[in-house]
Every structure is written in structure tokens, then in C-alpha cells.
């Protein structure tokens, strides 16, 4: 039975990846910061076989301990301070976790494997935000980076340190340069979920407006469930390589609003959207669209479904969630049971 360790397992991608790997027969371990983390319970409920390990990307010894406990064949480093807007307010913390955390994870892997890094395959979650002020459209694996946020800068460091460990120590280490990928599990602070949940709440009479910044920004949006399959495929190849994972289509926030509000029966969203200058980024990324030709040719990967289907699915999930009886079926506001045997100390 193959073994995998996922950092950031409580996030959107981590949960989808844990489910994907468990279905393939993996023994799945997840790194969680603090055993009172309330986001651990949904992971335990979604993937009953998962084992949770306590660790922190700011603490190298805890990472070595987690690797020694899990003894993984594959490591997926998904953990990050992932909300771009917050990275300006917490630039140092973003750098510590999203940037230096990658270095600590690779160094922990070097210690764990006693310098035989190639025997454990490593995936780093890179980001389209590294392209920032884009030099070409669409963006592919050879497009130069020009990050426009502390998050993008930190991700660029993480990307290049992964390349460095591959070239310096012979690590089987690769990065997935993932463009925006969404789902009903996306955090409420991200614009896609902010819009889909806001539209659902407005349709149900629970709020009147949504506050947004730049509605003309363009992004390449796909489904997170598809993208975790690409992560796995990267680690199944004979040689490590970095890949752009994207749909190749671009849409504006206006397009997102059109689809979400139409899904709840509202044709004109303008009266329900407040433009807030404070929500506009200090340095905007205007046009991101990826060229995933390499992944399609070498990995046999391609996205399923389209952008309208994705947004309608998210709206439907938010409507269902908001109309459930008033209780907490997912247990998201309660910490996981510290006596649960799936916690490994």
C-alpha cells in the first residue's frame, strides 16, 4: 500500500486530494497545525482512513517528526497562506509559511531520507500568481515570472527552491503551476465563493449586496477536483518536471456574477454589488490564462466540465447549505476529538 503525506490537508485541495488518494488505495497522512484545529473534523469525516500528524511549516523538527511517523512514498506540499489579499497585510507570515515553509519541508525530507531524496517523491503547489504582470498570453512553463503580491513572491521562492533541490540533490521534486481552481469547498473570502454564496444569500433574503473590487479582472478558473488528479499524475512519471495546469479559458469577475445571479433567478446583479476601492489590490494581476499543453500531452490530463457548470455547482451547493436545518452537521465549528485514534503523536 503506497503512503502519502499531505500538508494543508484541511484546505480545499487537501481534502479533494485525500479522497482521491484514499480511493486509489493509499494510506493517507495529513499534517495539521495544532491538535485543536477545528478544520480537522471535516477531513476525518470525508476520509475515515486518514491519519493526522501534528506539525508546523515554521518548525523544522516537527516536519522531520511527521515524515518519520508517516514514512511516505509521496509528499504533497499544499500548505500555504493562500488568500492573496491577506498577503499584503501579513507579508512576513506569508513569506514564512508559503515561501520558507517549502524550504523547511524539503530540508526535512533531506534529513528524513538521509540525503537519498529521490526515494520520496515531492510535489510543490506553485501558483499562476507567480506570473503576475504577465510577459505573454497564454502562460506556460517557460513564461518568465513577475509576481505582483507578497503571496506571488513567496510562491516564486517556493517554486525555485524546489527546482534547486531537484538540481542540487537529485530530488524527485516537481511543481504544479496551478491556475485558479474552485469548488464548493473554497473559502468564503475568495471571490468565486464570495459571489456564489452572496448570490444564494441574496436570493434567500439573507443579505442585500456583495462588496467587490475589480470586476474586470480576468482569470482562468477550473475545478479543484480535476486539479488534484494532475498533482498525482505528476508524481507517477519517470522523471520529475514542472507543469502548468489550467483550462486555457479566461473569464472576468463580471462573467462570474452573470452566471451566479442567473442561477438564482436574478438577471441584473448591478443593484446587488457594491464597488469597494479598499478591495482593489495595490498591484493588480489583470489577465491570467494558462497553456497546459505539456500536461495534456505528457500526463494525459485535461479538465472536465466548463466554467458555467462549475459556478452553477457552487451556487447550488451554497443554496443547499443555507437551507439546511440550523445545526452543524459537518462539525466545522468544533475541534476534532483529541482522543481520536487517527491522531498520531
Secondary structure, DSSP 8 states (H G I E B T S, - for coil): --EEEEETTTSHHHHHHHHHHHHTT-EEEEEESSTT-TTHHHHHHH-TT-EEEE--TT-HHHHHHHHHHH--SEEEE--S---HHHHHHTHHHHIIIIIHHHHHHHHHHHHHTTT-GGGSEEEEEEEGGGT-S-SSSSB-TTS-----SHHHHHHHHHHHHHHHHHHHH---EEEEEE--EE-TTS-TTSHHHHHHHHHHHHHTTS-S-EEES-TT-EE--EEHHHHHHHHHHHTTSSS---EEE--S--EEHHHHHHHHHHHTT-S--GGGEEE-GGGS-SS---B--B--HHIIIII-----S-HHHHHHHHHHHHHHHHTS-SS-TT-TTS---TT-TTEE-
